[in-house]
Amino acid sequence: MSKSDEINSVIAYLAQSLDKAQTIDELVWDLAKKCIANLNFEDCVIYLFDKENNKLYQKAALGPKNPKERVIANPIEIPLGKGIVGSVALNGISEMIGDTSKDHRYIIDDKKRYSELAVPIKFHDYVIGVIDSEHSKKDFFTKDHLHILTVIASFAGNKIREINQKESLKINASGQPSLLDKLKQFEQSENEHIILNTQARTYKLNKSDIIRAEADGNYCVVYTNSGLRIMLAKTLKNFEKEIASKQFIRPHKSHLVNSRYITSHVQNELFLTDNTCIQISVRKQVMIKRLLGIK
């Protein structure tokens, strides 16, 4: 059997196993005990993201973290953006680390291991969990491992959506929102945020907290309500496309402004809450006045 056929065989078995799960708890434990176990990994932990606390919690495990039945030994929680798992959850991008001793983000759980593979579980484009595996050998994980875990994570995300849709059809006597409702609320909340990556760090900001952005050649500078000044390696035009919010207006080719922070309009100038004065270009004057309801 070729390597490709072997991978496809494993994926087919995993998909069939996951399809039987009726609850989220069953799903994550089946994922760890039935699916990941077939890959002969030393260790694997399934994290789910709690939006209210902005943290990832260990919900199922394989290996030393799972001493018996459906029990996790000394479960830990990881804040969004912290460690390798938190970074994957924040950015929604898988990471394969060959030597964790050279990665300052590495968080030791039950014991130190040298290889780590973390893959996001997504609901649409939003991360709702992470599959994380570690191994004692350096450079243990391969592109094939990454491919298989990526497919498994995709199955898991779709299955979570399916389970939640079934839950939403049940009568909830308590009047509390269903799991699907919570995920929809999470999705709506995520649409209100933007991820900004710089060489130094990654920022997750509420779009409404951004006062303005200013062009600086092929870069742009973002100013926030909390006093942050963030330099991005992208043009203002690209940043405007990325933020995709009707509350932002472009009074000048060099400026993007959050309309909620405009305090006044005098002739052809806008004044903002941070005491900035923005010139309105001639060709934008009519449009800006119309947007602001100025005659």
C-alpha positions in Angstrom: 0.0 0.0 0.0 1.4 3.4 -1.0 1.8 6.2 1.6 -1.1 8.1 0.0 -3.4 5.0 0.2 -2.3 4.5 3.8 -3.2 8.1 4.7 -6.6 7.8 2.9 -7.3 4.6 4.7 -6.6 6.2 8.1 -8.7 9.2 7.2 -11.7 7.0 6.1 -11.6 5.1 9.4 -11.4 8.3 11.4 -14.3 9.9 9.6 -16.4 6.8 10.3 -15.5 6.8 14.0 -16.3 10.5 14.4 -19.6 10.1 12.6 -21.1 8.0 15.5 -20.6 10.7 18.2 -23.9 12.2 19.5 -22.5 14.8 21.9 -19.5 17.1 22.1 -18.0 15.1 25.0 -18.4 11.8 23.0 -16.8 13.5 19.9 -13.7 14.8 21.6 -13.0 11.5 23.5 -13.6 9.5 20.3 -11.3 11.8 18.6 -8.5 11.2 21.1 -9.1 7.5 22.0 -10.2 6.0 18.7 -8.8 8.4 16.1 -5.5 9.8 17.3 -4.6 6.5 19.0 -4.4 4.9 15.5 -1.6 7.3 14.6 0.7 5.9 17.3 1.3 9.3 18.9 2.8 9.5 22.4 0.5 12.2 23.5 -2.5 14.2 22.3 -4.8 16.7 23.9 -8.1 18.2 22.5 -8.7 21.8 23.6 -12.0 23.7 23.2 -12.1 27.4 23.3 -14.3 29.3 25.8 -15.1 32.7 24.4 -16.5 34.1 27.7 -13.2 33.4 29.5 -11.0 33.8 26.4 -9.2 30.6 27.3 -8.7 27.0 25.9 -9.6 24.1 28.1 -8.4 20.5 27.9 -11.5 18.4 27.2 -10.0 15.0 26.1 -6.6 13.4 26.0 -4.5 10.4 24.9 -1.4 9.1 26.6 0.0 10.1 30.1 -2.7 12.9 30.4 -5.4 10.2 30.3 -4.7 7.7 33.2 -8.1 6.1 33.0 -11.4 6.1 31.2 -12.5 9.7 30.4 -10.2 11.4 32.9 -7.7 14.2 32.3 -4.8 14.3 34.8 -4.1 17.8 36.1 -5.9 19.6 33.3 -4.5 23.0 32.4 -6.1 26.1 30.8 -4.3 28.3 28.2 -5.2 31.9 27.5 -5.8 32.9 23.9 -2.5 33.8 22.3 -0.3 32.2 24.9 1.9 29.2 24.1 1.9 27.4 20.8 -1.7 26.2 21.4 -2.9 29.7 22.2 -1.1 31.1 19.1 -2.7 28.5 16.8 -6.1 29.3 18.3 -5.5 33.1 17.9 -4.2 33.0 14.3 -6.1 29.9 13.0 -2.9 28.5 11.5 -1.4 25.1 12.2 2.1 24.9 13.6 4.6 22.1 13.5 7.6 22.6 15.9 10.6 20.4 15.5 12.4 21.6 18.6 10.3 23.1 21.4 13.5 24.0 23.4 14.1 26.7 20.8 10.5 28.2 21.0 10.0 30.6 23.9 6.2 30.0 23.6 6.4 26.4 24.6 4.3 25.5 27.7 5.3 22.4 29.7 2.2 20.4 30.7 2.8 17.0 32.3 6.4 16.7 31.0 8.8 18.4 28.5 8.7 17.1 25.0 10.7 18.2 22.0 8.2 18.1 19.1 4.8 19.6 18.9 2.0 19.7 16.3 -1.0 21.9 16.9 -4.0 22.1 14.4 -7.0 24.4 14.8 -10.6 23.1 14.9 -12.8 25.6 13.1 -16.5 26.4 12.9 -16.7 28.2 9.5 -13.5 30.4 9.7 -13.5 30.7 13.5 -11.4 28.6 15.8 -13.3 26.7 18.4 -10.6 24.3 19.5 -7.2 22.9 18.9 -5.8 19.4 18.5 -2.3 19.3 20.1 0.2 16.5 20.0 3.7 16.3 21.5 6.5 13.8 21.1 9.7 13.2 23.0 11.8 13.0 19.8 12.9 16.2 18.0 11.5 16.6 14.4 9.1 13.7 14.9 6.1 15.1 13.1 5.9 15.1 9.3 3.8 16.8 6.6 1.7 13.6 6.5 0.9 13.9 10.2 -0.1 17.5 9.6 -2.3 16.5 6.7 -4.1 13.8 8.6 -4.7 16.1 11.7 -5.9 18.9 9.4 -8.5 16.5 7.9 -9.5 15.2 11.3 -9.9 18.8 12.6 -12.1 19.6 9.6 -14.3 16.6 10.3 -14.5 17.6 14.0 -15.5 21.1 13.2 -18.3 20.0 10.9 -19.4 17.4 13.4 -19.6 20.0 16.2 -21.7 22.1 14.0 -24.0 19.1 13.3 -24.3 18.2 17.0 -25.1 21.8 17.8 -27.7 22.1 15.2 -29.5 19.0 16.6 -29.2 20.6 20.1 -30.8 23.8 18.8 -33.9 21.8 17.7 -34.5 20.6 21.3 -36.8 22.4 23.6 -34.7 24.2 26.1 -36.9 24.5 29.2 -34.4 26.7 31.0 -34.6 29.4 28.3 -30.8 29.4 28.0 -29.3 29.7 24.5 -28.5 26.5 22.7 -24.9 25.5 21.8 -25.5 26.5 18.2 -26.8 29.9 19.4 -23.6 30.3 21.4 -21.5 29.5 18.4 -23.4 32.0 16.3 -22.9 34.6 19.0 -19.2 33.7 18.9 -19.1 34.1 15.1 -20.8 37.5 15.3 -18.4 38.6 18.0 -15.4 37.4 16.0 -16.6 39.6 13.0 -16.3 42.6 15.3 -12.6 41.8 15.9 -9.5 42.1 13.7 -6.1 40.3 14.1 -3.0 42.6 13.6 0.4 40.9 13.2 3.7 42.7 13.7 7.2 41.4 14.0 7.1 41.9 17.7 3.6 40.4 18.6 0.1 39.7 17.5 -2.9 41.9 18.5 -6.5 41.0 18.6 -8.6 44.2 18.7 -12.2 45.1 18.7 -12.7 47.1 15.5 -14.7 49.7 17.5 -11.5 50.4 19.6 -9.6 51.6 16.6 -9.7 55.4 16.2 -7.9 55.7 12.9 -5.2 54.4 10.6 -2.6 56.5 8.7 -0.6 55.6 5.6 3.1 55.5 5.8 4.4 54.4 2.4 3.9 50.7 2.1 3.1 50.6 5.8 0.3 51.9 7.9 0.0 53.0 11.5 -3.1 52.0 13.6 -4.1 54.2 16.6 -6.4 52.7 19.2 -8.6 54.1 22.0 -6.2 52.6 24.6 -3.2 54.6 23.3 -1.6 51.8 21.2 0.4 52.8 18.1 0.7 49.7 15.8 2.9 49.7 12.7 1.7 47.2 10.1 3.6 46.0 7.0 0.7 46.6 4.7 -0.8 49.5 2.8 -3.7 51.5 4.1 -5.7 50.3 1.1 -5.2 46.7 2.2 -5.9 47.4 5.8 -9.2 49.1 4.8 -10.2 45.9 2.9 -9.2 43.7 5.9 -11.2 45.7 8.4 -14.3 45.7 6.2 -16.5 47.9 8.4 -19.0 50.5 7.5 -18.1 52.6 10.6 -14.8 53.5 9.0 -14.5 56.2 6.4 -11.7 57.4 4.1 -11.7 61.2 4.1 -8.2 61.3 2.6 -6.0 58.8 0.7 -3.7 58.8 3.7 -6.3 58.4 6.4 -8.9 55.9 7.5 -11.1 57.1 10.3 -13.6 55.5 12.7 -16.7 57.7 12.4 -17.6 57.1 16.1 -14.6 59.1 17.2 -15.3 62.2 15.1 -16.1 65.0 17.5 -16.7 67.8 14.9 -16.5 68.9 11.3 -15.2 72.4 10.5 -15.1 73.4 6.9 -12.9 70.7 5.2 -11.5 69.2 8.4 -12.5 66.4 10.8 -11.6 66.6 14.5 -11.3 63.3 16.5 -11.4 62.5 20.1 -7.6 62.0 20.2 -7.2 65.7 19.2 -6.2 64.7 15.6 -7.3 67.0 12.8 -7.8 65.2 9.4 -8.0 67.0 6.2 -10.8 66.0 3.8 -9.7 65.8 0.2 -11.6 67.8 -2.3 -13.0 64.8 -4.2 -14.2 63.2 -0.9 -15.9 66.3 0.6 -19.4 65.6 -0.8 -19.3 61.9 0.0 -18.0 62.5 3.6 -20.6 65.2 4.3 -23.3 62.8 3.1 -22.1 60.0 5.3 -22.0 62.3 8.3 -25.4 63.8 7.5 -24.0 67.3 6.9 -25.7 69.6 4.5 
